[in-house]
Amino acid sequence: MQNEKIPYKIYLSENEMPKAWYNLRADMKQKPAPLLNPGTQQPMTAEELSGVFCEELVKQELDDTTAFFQIPEEIRSFYKMYRPSPLVRAYCLEEKLDTPAKIYYKFEGNNTSGSHKLNSAIAQAYYAKKQGLKGVTTETGAGQWGTALSMACAYLGLDCKVYMVKCSYEQKPFRREVMRTYGASVTPSPSMDTQVGRKILAEHPGTTGSLGCAISEAVETAVGSEGYRYVLGSVLNQVMLHQSVIGLEAKAALDKYGVKPDMIIGCAGGGSNLGGLIAPFMGQKLRGEADYRFIAVEPASCPSFTRGVYAYDFCDTGMVCPLAKMYTLGSGFIPSANHAGGLRYHGMSSTLSELYHQGLMEATSVKQTEVFEAAEYFARVEGILPAPESSHAIRVAIDEAMKCKETGEEKTILFGLTGTGYFDMVAYEKFHDGQMEDYIPTDAELEQYRNTLPKIG
């Protein structure tokens, strides 16, 4: 085993936990394009957004100049139940790979919800409670976000209505039951409960659903229910703001030992984990203080960055949400029933899309079976059963470490381990039984959805 002064797990004290969220957009010279009203094609106003989102969250969503937002003491007190989360030096993985690379991962699975999603869930629930609302509605893919929001709402005494992507609802029944344990109602999406759900089912009978479908249903329910607002677990600027605690803690832990990563790797679905992890490091890059290589990893079955187009598109399949400029496959795109349910979104965060468009970060897509090979290897070596989403980052981290073995370079790699996979055993079962398939959409298939992008201007 390598003999180094750096411990296996680097823990910050409670006093070292961030007191403010970092707003990456404040350091971007070219800001992300604004959300547009689909009717007028004009930038959405705070008044318009307040009909869907909580007022304080709208302020955070639209602010691209304030660098830091103080974290309310009530939220910090909740964070202390599971934060600061550990930064782990993967000594065992390094040894098994026989690589000169130094590998670190920020582990966000050390809370009951099992993922990083709780960082934003408690913040959004807090602002809903502060506004005097009865409850919130949301969507969830694999269920991590729905679980986290259910926990937060139970803690604060809010009602929680969750629309869960149908294939995940069926594949992950125990995640659904955790949500119900925390008092949430969970509906498979698309459903017959909403107008947009009925429309989608009529057009796509037997569909396994998508995050875009579930978003449409959750928004319709929020708008049609007095005392409710919609909250989202990824994509939006406000979510990445809250998730910046991941990167801020990771950087503080590395700085403690004088470690600077050469590359930072994160899985990419809508952008919450990746944006949160890279935020302070990207801030340094934007300010010219340091340079890093950033790698977004997405599933080959839903390749928004690597095969999408940078254009304005609806954030949801039902086309009831604002238009966002992002890398998108088209709001009508419904991916295959991939087991990484949290990455089955047709678009990408506007902030990350702009950074990618400027060439400040790179992206790659990986096949599902290759992801699970890496997940299984990691579980056997590092002792943590990773979520399928996180395993995309693990796959590329291992690949990069092996490149270091070939070249002899001593690169330092940091990746985000967003959560655990203990509710994803159906996926692991299919992998072990040889029943898992790699679905990759054809160019012709993607082209038909690109042709439906809204015409702006």
TACORGI-V180533 format. One record per residue. N is the residue number from 1. SS is DSSP state (@ for helix, = for strand, . for the rest). OMEGA is omega in degrees with one decimal (* if undefined). Layout:
((N:SS:OMEGA) (N:SS:OMEGA))
//
This chain:
((1:.:-179.6) (2:.:-178.6) (3:.:-177.7) (4:.:179.3) (5:.:-178.8) (6:.:-178.2) (7:.:176.8) (8:.:-178.9) (9:=:178.4) (10:=:179.3) (11:.:169.9) (12:.:174.7) (13:.:177.7) (14:@:-179.0) (15:@:-179.7) (16:@:178.1) (17:.:-178.1) (18:.:176.4) (19:.:179.9) (20:=:172.0) (21:=:179.7) (22:=:-179.0) (23:.:-176.3) (24:@:-176.6) (25:@:-178.5) (26:@:-179.0) (27:@:178.6) (28:.:177.8) (29:.:174.8) (30:.:-175.3) (31:.:173.9) (32:.:178.5) (33:.:-177.2) (34:.:170.1) (35:.:-179.6) (36:=:171.4) (37:.:-175.8) (38:.:-179.9) (39:.:-176.1) (40:.:-174.6) (41:.:174.8) (42:.:179.2) (43:=:179.1) (44:.:178.2) (45:.:177.8) (46:@:-179.9) (47:@:-180.0) (48:@:-178.3) (49:@:-177.9) (50:.:175.4) (51:.:-178.1) (52:.:-175.3) (53:.:175.2) (54:.:-173.5) (55:@:-178.7) (56:@:178.9) (57:@:175.9) (58:@:178.1) (59:@:178.6) (60:@:-178.9) (61:@:-173.4) (62:@:-175.2) (63:.:177.2) (64:.:179.2) (65:.:-179.9) (66:.:-174.6) (67:.:-176.3) (68:=:174.8) (69:=:178.5) (70:=:177.5) (71:.:179.6) (72:.:-175.8) (73:@:179.2) (74:@:179.2) (75:@:178.2) (76:@:178.9) (77:@:176.8) (78:@:178.9) (79:@:-174.7) (80:.:175.6) (81:.:-176.8) (82:.:177.8) (83:.:-2.5) (84:.:178.2) (85:.:-173.8) (86:.:166.5) (87:=:-171.6) (88:=:170.7) (89:=:-174.6) (90:.:-178.6) (91:@:-177.9) (92:@:179.1) (93:@:178.7) (94:@:-177.9) (95:@:-178.9) (96:@:179.6) (97:@:-177.7) (98:.:-176.5) (99:.:174.6) (100:.:-179.4) (101:.:173.7) (102:=:-172.2) (103:=:176.5) (104:=:170.7) (105:=:176.5) (106:=:-172.7) (107:=:-177.4) (108:.:-177.1) (109:.:-174.6) (110:.:173.2) (111:.:-172.0) (112:.:179.1) (113:.:174.2) (114:.:-178.4) (115:=:179.1) (116:.:-171.9) (117:.:-177.7) (118:@:-179.7) (119:@:179.3) (120:@:-178.6) (121:@:-178.6) (122:@:178.4) (123:@:-178.0) (124:@:177.2) (125:@:179.3) (126:@:-178.6) (127:@:175.6) (128:@:178.5) (129:@:-179.5) (130:@:179.5) (131:.:179.3) (132:.:-179.3) (133:.:176.6) (134:.:-175.9) (135:=:-177.8) (136:=:173.7) (137:=:178.8) (138:=:172.5) (139:=:171.1) (140:=:179.6) (141:.:179.0) (142:.:176.7) (143:.:-179.2) (144:@:-179.1) (145:@:179.1) (146:@:178.2) (147:@:-179.1) (148:@:-179.3) (149:@:177.0) (150:@:177.5) (151:@:-177.1) (152:@:-179.5) (153:@:177.8) (154:@:-179.5) (155:@:-175.3) (156:@:178.0) (157:.:178.3) (158:.:173.3) (159:=:-176.9) (160:=:178.2) (161:=:-175.5) (162:=:171.0) (163:=:-175.6) (164:=:179.8) (165:=:-168.4) (166:@:-177.5) (167:@:177.8) (168:@:177.1) (169:@:-179.4) (170:@:-177.0) (171:@:-171.9) (172:.:-177.2) (173:@:-177.4) (174:@:174.8) (175:@:176.4) (176:@:-177.8) (177:@:174.3) (178:@:177.8) (179:@:-180.0) (180:@:176.3) (181:@:177.8) (182:.:172.1) (183:.:-179.1) (184:.:169.2) (185:=:-175.2) (186:=:-177.4) (187:=:176.7) (188:=:-176.6) (189:=:4.6) (190:.:-176.9) (191:.:175.4) (192:.:-176.9) (193:.:-176.5) (194:.:178.8) (195:@:-178.2) (196:@:177.5) (197:@:179.0) (198:@:179.4) (199:@:-179.8) (200:@:179.1) (201:@:178.4) (202:@:-178.5) (203:@:-177.8) (204:.:-179.1) (205:.:178.1) (206:.:-178.4) (207:.:177.3) (208:.:177.0) (209:.:178.2) (210:.:176.9) (211:@:178.0) (212:@:176.5) (213:@:-176.5) (214:@:176.8) (215:@:-179.8) (216:@:-178.8) (217:@:-179.0) (218:@:178.7) (219:@:179.6) (220:@:-179.5) (221:@:180.0) (222:@:-177.9) (223:@:-177.6) (224:.:-178.1) (225:.:-179.0) (226:.:178.1) (227:.:179.4) (228:=:171.2) (229:=:179.4) (230:=:173.8) (231:.:-173.7) (232:.:-175.0) (233:.:-178.6) (234:.:171.6) (235:.:-173.1) (236:.:179.9) (237:@:-178.3) (238:@:-178.5) (239:@:179.0) (240:@:175.2) (241:@:-179.4) (242:@:-177.2) (243:@:179.0) (244:@:176.7) (245:@:179.8) (246:@:-178.3) (247:@:-179.9) (248:@:177.7) (249:@:-179.4) (250:@:-179.5) (251:@:179.2) (252:@:179.8) (253:@:178.9) (254:@:179.3) (255:@:-179.6) (256:@:-177.8) (257:.:177.1) (258:.:-178.4) (259:.:175.6) (260:.:179.2) (261:.:174.7) (262:.:-179.8) (263:=:-179.6) (264:=:-170.7) (265:=:177.0) (266:=:174.4) (267:=:-175.2) (268:.:174.0) (269:.:172.5) (270:.:173.0) (271:.:-173.0) (272:@:-179.4) (273:@:-178.1) (274:@:-179.5) (275:@:179.5) (276:@:-178.6) (277:@:-173.7) (278:@:-169.2) (279:@:-175.9) (280:@:178.4) (281:@:176.9) (282:@:176.5) (283:@:177.2) (284:@:-179.3) (285:@:-179.9) (286:@:-179.8) (287:@:178.5) (288:.:-176.6) (289:.:-179.0) (290:.:179.1) (291:.:179.1) (292:.:172.1) (293:=:-179.1) (294:=:-178.6) (295:=:173.9) (296:=:-178.0) (297:=:-178.0) (298:=:178.5) (299:=:177.9) (300:.:-179.5) (301:.:-179.4) (302:.:-168.8) (303:.:-175.7) (304:@:-179.3) (305:@:-168.0) (306:@:-179.7) (307:@:178.0) (308:.:176.9) (309:=:-179.6) (310:=:-174.2) (311:=:173.1) (312:=:179.4) (313:=:175.0) (314:=:178.2) (315:.:-175.9) (316:.:-177.9) (317:.:-178.7) (318:.:177.2) (319:.:176.4) (320:.:-178.3) (321:.:176.0) (322:.:175.1) (323:=:177.7) (324:=:174.5) (325:=:-173.1) (326:=:169.4) (327:=:-172.2) (328:=:173.8) (329:.:-175.4) (330:.:-173.8) (331:.:178.7) (332:.:-177.1) (333:.:175.6) (334:.:-175.9) (335:.:177.1) (336:.:-177.6) (337:.:179.4) (338:.:-177.2) (339:.:174.2) (340:.:-172.4) (341:@:-179.2) (342:@:-179.7) (343:@:-175.9) (344:.:179.6) (345:.:-172.2) (346:.:-176.3) (347:=:-177.5) (348:.:177.3) (349:.:178.3) (350:@:179.9) (351:@:179.4) (352:@:178.7) (353:@:179.3) (354:@:178.2) (355:@:178.4) (356:@:-179.8) (357:@:179.3) (358:.:179.7) (359:.:-178.6) (360:.:175.9) (361:.:-179.8) (362:=:-178.6) (363:=:176.1) (364:=:177.4) (365:=:-177.1) (366:=:-179.0) (367:.:-175.6) (368:@:-178.4) (369:@:177.7) (370:@:177.5) (371:@:-178.5) (372:@:172.3) (373:@:179.1) (374:@:-180.0) (375:@:179.9) (376:@:179.4) (377:@:-179.4) (378:@:-179.7) (379:@:-178.4) (380:@:-175.6) (381:@:-174.9) (382:@:173.5) (383:.:177.1) (384:.:175.5) (385:.:-173.0) (386:=:173.5) (387:.:178.3) (388:@:179.8) (389:@:-179.5) (390:@:-175.3) (391:@:173.5) (392:@:177.9) (393:@:178.3) (394:@:-179.7) (395:@:-176.3) (396:@:176.6) (397:@:177.4) (398:@:179.8) (399:@:-179.5) (400:@:178.0) (401:@:178.8) (402:@:174.0) (403:@:177.6) (404:@:177.7) (405:@:-179.3) (406:@:-175.1) (407:@:-177.2) (408:.:-179.3) (409:.:179.3) (410:.:179.7) (411:.:174.5) (412:=:-174.9) (413:=:172.9) (414:=:174.1) (415:=:-179.3) (416:=:172.6) (417:=:-166.9) (418:.:-178.1) (419:=:-178.7) (420:=:-175.7) (421:.:-174.4) (422:.:174.3) (423:.:-177.3) (424:.:-173.3) (425:@:174.0) (426:@:178.5) (427:@:178.1) (428:@:178.5) (429:@:-179.8) (430:@:178.1) (431:@:-177.6) (432:@:-179.3) (433:.:179.0) (434:.:-177.9) (435:.:-179.1) (436:.:-178.5) (437:.:175.2) (438:.:178.1) (439:.:177.5) (440:.:-178.5) (441:.:178.9) (442:.:177.3) (443:@:-179.3) (444:@:179.4) (445:@:-179.5) (446:@:-178.3) (447:@:-178.2) (448:@:177.9) (449:@:176.7) (450:@:-179.1) (451:.:-179.8) (452:.:179.8) (453:.:-179.5) (454:.:178.5) (455:.:-177.7) (456:.:179.1) (457:.:*))
//
